[in-house]
Amino acid sequence: MILMRLQYGYEYLGNTSRLVITPLTERCFRTLMGALKLHLGGAPEGPAGTGKTETCKDLAKAGLAQSGAWACFDEFNRIQLSVLSVVGQQIQTIQAAVARKAQRFIFEGVDLVLNPSCTIFITMNPGYAGRRELPDSLKVLFRSVAMMVPDYVMIAKIVLFSMGFIEADSLARKIIDTYRLCSEQLSTQHHYDYGMRAVKAVLQAASNLRLLMPDVPEAQVVLRAIRDVNLPKFVAQDVPLFEGIVQDLFPSEKDNTITIDPALMTAIQKTLEENNLQDVDWFREKMVQLYNMVLIRHGVIIVGEPLSGKTKAYQTLANTLQQKGRKRRLGMFKAMAKGVSSFLLMFFVVEAGLRIGLATALDKVGRERKVGEEHGVQYKIINPKALTLGQLYGAYDPFSHEWSDGVLAKTFREMAVSGSEERRWLVLDGPVDAVWVENLNTVLDDNKKLCLMSGEIIQMPGKMSVIFETCDLEEASPATVSRCGMIYMESKELGWRPLKKHYEIHKKRKEPVIEMFTKDIGTYFRLLPSKSTWSSKNRSETDDGPGDRVASSSTLELRDEQM
């Protein structure tokens, strides 16, 4: 690496963030620079969340063939084998032209000017679903770099220092120890992830809390961040184990100085009442967790069995934020109207009075902005498994060669270019598998870009989120799971009682004469066992399942038909 020299254009890239330099990062830099000296490309290889793409990007900050750019093909081994052979031939043509120091070369029948600083890198996730082994003719064009385990403690420590934490050393070790113990002691679930992206989510949450409450002790802030990021995804049996782990690591800290926003909780309760929904403590807590997760991660997966409240959770939260947005706008209009009235009144009195009225109006508007910053929520729902990949993302017509937008691409673009200050949620309702969701990896990671086959790249704005609603993640790869925040809806926490109570209240309001029939319904529900007796291949007979809720819902519907 010392003997390697590259031309550097000194182009201004803005105030971009840089990576934490660890021994693994330096080793990757040395290998990549050695590959460039041999006129080869670099191929970092390892599990999701180990810094492969970000390391290549950071080395590029220190331009393809004509512009001198550095190209990084992320998850290169997802390409079809028939395409890999063609791409390998094209890469070999570029590398051969660079090696012989040609000024011009023929690429796919086109005469191009060659910039010798162009370089091609690829990253790969071995062993994941939908990945393939590269052919030998392509392997020889790149130098492999094994990136398996990053230095979590060093990265967390330096990031905490950059955020202003004084006790960054000890807090970083506690964060990493928490995840290490969770991976060893907690159950194995498809939606659990304890990698670098999970650590980064905790660091980001701690940074947000630190800015909001600078007077709270640092250990308390980190403890709350760990809880906010991890508690929503744990199943019920793992919550006591997790509480024991954090209690051992933070023995002197009690999570009681930072409370949930009472205004948000009150607004949720009011929305539940307006929509004739039952106010269940667990359900309200899940909506608060969903809101906090949306603030931290731009990709969120709501996972849970049918009838566990997944859809109602995000819909009720969206309605709550919409109500807060309306109240905020109404308050601003009233304040501005009051200020204008004061302005007109004082105009006919004295000039000093005019200034006082205008200042009062502006101050009122400023206070209203601080009460609630939410402007509302727009969300659109797509069922990705009801469409083909071409209908979902877009495709070229095989005869006219014209590009046709897919449903997801069109919706994503509309939300991205919207100038509204409201939050925008793209809800993908249906099974999550590697066939269609892997194309969203660049959206869910730090790039936040949707890359289409047409060559169009759509940047995801800050107030836009992608929410997945699914019953399980058995077919999802770790690359997808690590990129998203998790909200697990424990089905047994809701139970059948809210269904029964809602039915009774609804019938009493609309049909008071059938109150006698609700007593019969109550008798039936009292016969339901506390534990579901259904069984399947993957569950024991005493395990809780959706059977009670399905039976309850079906019984109520049949009762309505009989009425």
C-alpha positions, 0 to 999 in steps of 0.5 A: 500500500505504501508503494501504491500511488493513485491520481486524486482529483480533489473534488469537493464531496461536501461534509460527508461522514467517515468510517471508524478506522479499525484493523479490519478496515486497514487490512481491507484498504491494503488489499484493495490498493494492492489489487489496484496496483495489479490492475484488478478489482476488489471483492470484499466478501462476508455476512451482512452488516460487516462494512463491505460497501461502506469500506469501498465507499470510504476508500473512494472518498480519499471516479467508470471508464470515461469519468474515472469513477469508482464503481461498487456493485453491491451484492454482485453474486445475486446476478444470474449466471447467464449475465455474470459471464457477460459482465465478466467479459466487459470488466475484463475489457476495461481492466485490460485497457487500463493495464496497457495504459490505453487512451481510448478503447472499444467497449461494446462496439463504442469508441470511448476515452479511457480515464486510467483512475477508473476501478470496479469493486464488487461485494458479496454475501455468501451462503444467503438465499438467491446468491450464486458462486462466481465463475472462475473466469470472473474470480480471477479479475478480483482480489477477495477480502474476507470481512467477517467480524468487525471490531464492534467495541472500537466502532461503538466507542468512537461513534459515542465519542463523536456524539459527545458522550464522555463515558464512551469507553464503558458504554460501548462495551456494555452495548456490545456485551448486551448483544453478545449475551442476547445472542447466547441466552435468548431464543433463536428467531428469524427476526432477531439480528445482533449485527453491526446495523443493530448496534448502529441503531442503538447509537443513533437512538442514543444520539437522538435522546442525548440531544433531547435531554442533555441533563440525563446521565449518559448511562441512562440515555444508553439504557433507554436507547437499548430498550427502545431498539430491542424490546419491540422485537422480542417474543414474550418469553425472551423479555424477562431474560433481556431485562435480566441482562440489562439489569446486570450490565446497568445495575445502578440505573433505573429506567424511570427518568425518561418517560413516554410522551404523554401527549402522544399517549393521550392522542392514541387513546383518543384515536382509539375511542373515536374509531371504536377500538378497545384501549389495550395497554399492550396495543398502545405500547406497540404503537409507541414502539412503532413511532419510536422505531420510525424515528430511528430506522427508515425501514420497519418490519411489523411481524406477527400472526394473523389477528395480532393487530399489525394493520390496526397498529400502523393505521391507528398511529397514522390517524393519531399523527394526522390528528396532531397535524391538523391541530398543529395547523389549526393552532398556527392559523389561529395564532396568525389570525390573532397576530394579524388582528393585533397588527391591524388594530395597533396600526391605527393606534401607535407604531410601537403597538404594531410591533408588539402585536406582530411579535406576539403572533410570531412568538405564538406560532413558534410555541405551537411548532414546539408542541408537536412537530408532526404534520400528519401521515400519508400511507399507501398499501401494496401487496407485492406477492400479487404482482410479478417483478416486472409489474412491481418494479418496472420492465422493458417491453421486449418488442418496443424496448420502452420502459414501463414503471412498476406499481412500487416504483411509481408509488415510491417516486410520487412519495419521494418528490412530494413536497408535503411535510407529512410523513410518507409510509410505503406499506408492503403487505404480504410475505417477505422473501428474497425473490422481490425484497432483495431489490430494496436493499439499497433503499433500506441501507444507508444509501436510501436509493431505489435503483431501477433497471432503467438506470433511474435512481430515486433518492428516499427523503428523510420523512419517508419510511418503508413498512413491511407487514408480514406473518413471518420472516422464514424466507427473508435473508439476514441481509434484509432483516439486518437493514430493518427495525423490528416490531413483533406483535405477540398474538397472545397478548391481545387475546379474544377479550377485546373482540368480545368487548368491542362486539358487545359495545357496538351492538348495544349502541346500534341494537339495544333490543338484542342485549339478551343475545350478547349474554349468550355470546359471553357464555360461549367466550367463557367456555374458551380455554385460557390456552389454545388447544390447536396443534400443528407441526411446529407447535405443541398442544399447550402453545398459544396460537391464533385459534381462539381469535379466529374462532372468536371472530368467526363466531361473532360474524356467524352471530351477526348473520343469524340476527 
